[in-house]
């Protein structure tokens, strides 16, 4: 029997780098908030998925109103975000039972294709925890802050591009294993779920991600996302 699938959409941030009064997950993309478009992509691929949404406490009412106004009649469990992404995910995992598959996804990654979601889920066959990654293609420099907001070369050698990959979401886990990882105390190195699981020595399988599965963080990201979404 197939395990129940939970999609946890992490949207607990305030979006300070976007430079807008409204948090970035609520900005418009194709007539809906970015977060709604993200959730819909997963539900198109996995209609049976159970939706868990992590939001800042002071924006819960805003989200409920957006859902009502736009007839976003998706059954969902709302969870209050924490002071960091780590704490937000940990709050969500308290609502998820053992014996399930849990997909942790950034609420501001709305451009992922449905085929990619299904492919990543298929990679979980054999009880694997799956992390999508893309190779780094830019030439990397090791720099340090300089005067007046400038940058200058540091004494560290330039990182080699070969073998470096950027992690994406959704990161997919057996729920009981990820919940065990999140019993660890917080560490600043925990920047995604894979880093938490790795600290707990939980096996991970890395698979190719999707180049256009970008995280909308800056105004430039949003401009690109709107062009790609409309196309």
Secondary structure, DSSP 8 states (H G I E B T S, - for coil): ----EEEEEEE----GGGT-SS-GGGSEETTEEHHHHHHHHHHHH-TT-EEEEEE-GGGHHHHHHHHHHTT----EEEEE--SSHHHHHHHHHTTS-TTSEEEEEETT-TT--HHHHHHHHHTTTTT--EEEEEE--S----EEE-GGG-EEE-SS----STT-EEEEEEEEEEHHHHHHHTTS---TT--SHHHHHHHTT---EEEE--TT-----SHHHHHHHHHHHH-
